[in-house]
Amino acid sequence: MWTSPVDISRPALVTVGSGFPGPGARTWRPPVALIAGLLVLAGLAAGGAALLVDPMDRLVTGVVGLVLLAAAVIGRRRRLIGGPRGLLIGGLTGARIVPWSMVRTLQCGRTRRMGAATLEIDLIDDDLLVFGRFDLGADPSTVLPVLTGWYGDPGTAPTIG
């Protein structure tokens, strides 16, 4: 989740084909179990649509199945790739290149009610990118030290709130 669109094309000094984000890059994406669960539910909805007699029930069940299938297809994309040269942020229509020079801060926030952790990447153009556990397929507090190691700014210590 993010507070501004990541699919807007912006001028960048590097391109995806230039070896960005560099050697040793790590990828985070939604958990495979979540995608598999969505596919199973989509299959069950399709089977239910085939067995139902009422046309309206068939239509609604078929639409639910298509929505679940679309969520699984969209959800299997890589959400965040980090490396020594910066970040690639996966969006619905492509990837946004974010060199480390564009990153203001990296931090891990926690909500008060549920205690869920989020990875927050604040950019110098005032965009705030927020990733949760389901976006990354991992606990954001374990992703933060990896990204901070590449970010390498000694004045920016990771914060867990």
C-alpha positions as CSV (number, residue, x, y, z in Angstrom):
1,M,0.0,0.0,0.0
2,W,1.2,3.5,-0.7
3,T,0.0,7.0,-0.3
4,S,0.7,8.1,-3.8
5,P,0.7,6.3,-7.1
6,V,3.9,4.3,-7.9
7,D,3.0,3.8,-11.5
8,I,3.6,7.3,-12.6
9,S,6.6,7.4,-14.8
10,R,9.3,9.7,-13.5
11,P,12.7,10.5,-14.9
12,A,15.4,8.3,-13.5
13,L,19.1,8.2,-13.9
14,V,19.1,4.4,-14.2
15,T,16.9,2.0,-16.1
16,V,15.6,-1.4,-15.3
17,G,17.9,-3.0,-17.9
18,S,21.1,-1.4,-16.4
19,G,21.6,-4.0,-13.8
20,F,19.5,-2.1,-11.3
21,P,19.3,-2.6,-8.3
22,G,22.7,-4.3,-8.3
23,P,24.4,-7.6,-7.4
24,G,23.0,-9.4,-4.4
25,A,19.5,-7.9,-4.7
26,R,16.7,-9.4,-2.6
27,T,13.1,-9.8,-3.6
28,W,10.0,-9.6,-1.4
29,R,6.5,-10.6,-2.6
30,P,3.2,-11.8,-1.1
31,P,3.4,-15.3,0.4
32,V,2.9,-18.3,-1.9
33,A,0.3,-19.7,0.5
34,L,-1.8,-16.6,0.1
35,I,-1.7,-16.8,-3.7
36,A,-2.4,-20.6,-3.6
37,G,-5.4,-19.9,-1.3
38,L,-6.8,-17.4,-3.6
39,L,-6.5,-19.8,-6.6
40,V,-8.2,-22.5,-4.6
41,L,-11.1,-20.2,-3.7
42,A,-11.4,-19.1,-7.3
43,G,-11.6,-22.7,-8.4
44,L,-14.2,-23.4,-5.8
45,A,-16.2,-20.4,-6.9
46,A,-16.0,-21.6,-10.6
47,G,-17.2,-25.1,-9.5
48,G,-20.0,-23.6,-7.5
49,A,-21.1,-21.4,-10.5
50,A,-21.2,-24.5,-12.7
51,L,-23.4,-26.4,-10.2
52,L,-25.8,-23.7,-9.3
53,V,-29.2,-23.6,-11.0
54,D,-30.3,-20.0,-10.5
55,P,-28.8,-17.7,-13.2
56,M,-28.3,-14.8,-10.7
57,D,-26.4,-17.1,-8.3
58,R,-24.3,-18.3,-11.2
59,L,-23.5,-14.8,-12.2
60,V,-22.6,-13.6,-8.7
61,T,-20.5,-16.7,-8.0
62,G,-18.8,-16.4,-11.3
63,V,-17.9,-12.8,-10.7
64,V,-16.5,-13.6,-7.3
65,G,-14.4,-16.3,-8.9
66,L,-13.0,-13.9,-11.4
67,V,-12.2,-11.3,-8.8
68,L,-10.4,-14.0,-6.7
69,L,-8.5,-15.1,-9.8
70,A,-7.5,-11.5,-10.7
71,A,-6.3,-11.0,-7.1
72,A,-4.2,-14.0,-7.3
73,V,-2.6,-13.0,-10.7
74,I,-2.0,-9.4,-9.5
75,G,-0.7,-10.6,-6.1
76,R,2.0,-12.9,-7.5
77,R,4.1,-10.0,-8.8
78,R,7.2,-8.9,-6.9
79,R,6.4,-5.9,-4.7
80,L,9.8,-4.8,-3.5
81,I,13.3,-5.5,-4.8
82,G,16.2,-4.0,-2.8
83,G,19.8,-3.9,-3.8
84,P,23.0,-1.9,-3.4
85,R,21.9,0.7,-6.0
86,G,18.4,1.2,-4.7
87,L,14.8,-0.1,-4.8
88,L,12.4,-1.4,-7.5
89,I,8.8,-0.9,-6.3
90,G,6.4,-3.2,-8.2
91,G,3.1,-1.6,-9.2
92,L,0.1,-2.8,-11.2
93,T,1.5,-1.6,-14.5
94,G,5.2,-1.7,-14.0
95,A,8.1,-0.9,-11.7
96,R,9.2,2.3,-10.2
97,I,13.0,2.8,-9.9
98,V,14.1,4.5,-6.6
99,P,17.8,5.1,-6.2
100,W,19.0,5.3,-2.6
101,S,19.7,9.0,-3.2
102,M,15.9,9.5,-3.4
103,V,15.2,7.8,0.0
104,R,14.8,10.1,2.9
105,T,14.2,7.6,5.7
106,L,13.5,3.9,6.2
107,Q,11.5,2.9,9.3
108,C,9.3,0.2,10.7
109,G,6.0,1.4,12.2
110,R,3.5,-0.4,14.3
111,T,-0.3,0.3,14.6
112,R,-1.7,0.7,18.1
113,R,-4.8,-1.4,17.7
114,M,-3.5,-4.6,16.1
115,G,0.2,-4.2,16.6
116,A,0.8,-4.9,12.9
117,A,4.2,-3.8,11.6
118,T,4.7,-1.8,8.4
119,L,7.8,-0.9,6.4
120,E,7.7,2.8,5.6
121,I,9.9,4.3,2.9
122,D,9.8,8.1,2.9
123,L,11.1,9.6,-0.4
124,I,12.5,13.1,-0.9
125,D,9.7,13.9,-3.3
126,D,7.3,13.5,-0.3
127,D,6.0,10.1,-1.4
128,L,5.5,7.6,1.5
129,L,5.6,4.0,0.5
130,V,4.0,1.6,3.0
131,F,4.4,-2.2,2.9
132,G,2.8,-4.7,5.2
133,R,3.4,-8.4,6.0
134,F,1.2,-9.5,3.1
135,D,2.9,-7.2,0.6
136,L,6.4,-8.5,1.5
137,G,5.8,-12.1,2.5
138,A,7.9,-11.4,5.5
139,D,7.8,-9.5,8.7
140,P,8.6,-5.8,7.9
141,S,10.9,-5.6,10.9
142,T,13.1,-8.3,9.3
143,V,13.2,-6.6,5.9
144,L,14.2,-3.2,7.4
145,P,17.8,-4.3,8.5
146,V,18.5,-5.7,5.1
147,L,17.4,-2.5,3.3
148,T,19.2,-0.3,5.9
149,G,22.4,-2.3,5.2
150,W,22.2,-1.2,1.6
151,Y,21.0,2.3,2.4
152,G,24.1,2.7,4.4
153,D,23.5,6.2,5.8
154,P,25.0,6.1,9.3
155,G,22.8,9.1,10.3
156,T,19.6,7.1,9.5
157,A,19.2,4.3,12.1
158,P,16.3,2.0,11.6
159,T,13.4,2.8,13.9
160,I,10.9,0.3,15.2
161,G,8.0,2.2,16.8
